[in-house]
Structure formats: structure tokens, C-alpha cells
Amino acid sequence: MCRINCLLSLKLILVAALALFSLAGAQTRAQAERDPHRTACANAQCRKAKSFLKAHYCGESPFGNGPDDGCLIKRPTKTRTSIEVSADFNCAWNQSKQAAQCVQRGQATSDIRSILIGELRHLGLPTKANGQIYFTIWKSSSSDWSVAEAYYSRTVGTDLDVCQVIVIIDQNSHVVVLRKLPFQTTDVDVPRVTQWSLLDLVDVDGDGQVEIILEGDAYEDHWLEVIGMRDGSPKTLFSGLGYYL
């Protein structure tokens, strides 16, 4: 009698456990669908990356209307000595002109410039576009590749024309696209696009390999991403933190 009752109880426990597991999975999937930029960490590497980001790139926490573990993103005050900066730019909003004013520091080589402009053309940038193209070229002393960015923008009244690409270029000039923003026109005050900023090149999980840290900016939503190069291909190791308004 006990054998039958015990088996029945075990079956009920298993059914309940499976139901809870399915519910948890559904909740996780629902959360990812609600907030695709802040997916749950499913492995130790992701958790190490998150811990590193919180320690080095997070200010006030929680911040805005984001999750409890969200934070105000804190940019490094200076570039690491291990990073060679060939070109970089900075943009600030000019209230009187109602437009972003960007300043270029350094220049891309003709080869890299040609590669980046070619990538922008593939993303729809018109040949005779009247805006400016700005470049970023960073290389870590611990890697055999460079991360390069081309950013195009032009403000006309309340319209913003924008196009962006961030790539990895190895020693053989092989190009891998990391993030891209196809050419489009959006509202200058409420841009309905996702733009990217390069924050750092550093080993975030202690495996001896340099990762790329980016900030994603979708107007009132800001988050951090960590991309690692594994066997010549990019892999997003972490996406999350930051804040939204």
C-alpha cells in the first residue's frame, strides 16, 4: 500500500516540479522579451563580466526606472595605458544650434578609412551625403586586432541623419562587424535608433583575453555590453545593467 501511495506522491512531486520549472522558464523568456537588452546571466562567465562592470562602470544604483541592479553608467575618466588610440572623437549637444557638435582627435589611416566608409556605404550611406564622418581606432597591447568605428551624422531642422558601424580589423585586414546602425533619418530630439559608444578594451572575466565594452543608447534606454572574440568570431558575453527613464 505504501509503495503505491509513495509512487503516487512521487509522481505528484515530479509534476509539481516540472510545472514550477516551466513557469520559471516562461517567466525568464517573458523577461527577455520585455527587456531584450538585459538578459539573465546563465553561466559563470556572464556573472563575472557583470560583477566587473558593476565595479568599474556603474555609478549611482539603482538609477532611473531600471531594474534594482541597474545603475548610472560611468565612463572611464581616462584611456588605459594598454590601449593605443590612433583616432577618437567626442560629441556634445549644442543647445543654441540644436545639434550635436563633434570634435575629431587623430585620424584613421587611409586603408582603415576606406574600409569603414565602405561599410557605411553597405549600410545605405549615400555617396554624396553632406554630413560629417567621425572615426575611432583603438588597439589593446594584449590583442592582435583593432576595434574601429565610423559614425556619420547630419542635423537638418528637427531631422537627424545617422549611420554607424563598429568593426574588428585584424592584422590581415579581415573585417568583422560588431554593431551597426543602417543609414536613416530620425527625430533629433527623440531619436528612434540604437547608437553605440566604445567604453573600454579590457579582460573582464580573467581568462587572459581582451573584451570590448560598449554602451548601447536607445534614446532613454542605456545599457552595457561585453563582446569577446572567440576563434575569430564575436560573442556577446553580457548585456545588461545601465538604466532607462
C-alpha positions, 0 to 999 in steps of 0.5 A: 500500500505504501509503495503505491501511495509513495509512487503516487506522491512521487509522481505528484512531486515530479509534476509539481516540479516540472510545472514550477520549472516551466513557469520559471522558464516562461517567466525568464523568456517573458523577461527577455522579451520585455527587456531584450537588452538585459538578459539573465546571466546563465553561466559563470562567465556572464556573472563575472563580466557583470560583477566587473562592470558593476565595479568599474562602470556603474555609478549611482544604483539603482538609477532611473526606472531600471531594474534594482541592479541597474545603475548610472553608467560611468565612463572611464575618466581616462584611456588605459595605458594598454590601449593605443588610440590612433583616432577618437572623437567626442560629441556634445549637444549644442543647445543654441544650434540644436545639434550635436557638435563633434570634435575629431582627435587623430585620424584613421589611416587611409586603408582603415578609412576606406574600409569603414566608409565602405561599410557605411556605404553597405549600410545605405550611406549615400555617396554624396551625403553632406554630413560629417564622418567621425572615426575611432581606432583603438588597439589593446597591447594584449590583442592582435586586432583593432576595434574601429568605428565610423559614425556619420551624422547630419542635423537638418531642422528637427531631422537627424541623419545617422549611420554607424558601424563598429568593426574588428580589423585584424592584422590581415585586414579581415573585417568583422562587424560588431554593431551597426546602425543602417543609414536613416533619418530620425527625430533629433530630439527623440531619436528612434535608433540604437547608437553605440559608444566604445567604453573600454578594451579590457579582460573582464572575466580573467581568462587572459583575453581582451573584451570590448565594452560598449554602451548601447543608447536607445534614446532613454534606454542605456545599457552595457555590453561585453563582446569577446572574440572567440576563434575569430568570431564575436560573442556577446558575453553580457548585456545588461545593467545601465538604466532607462527613464 
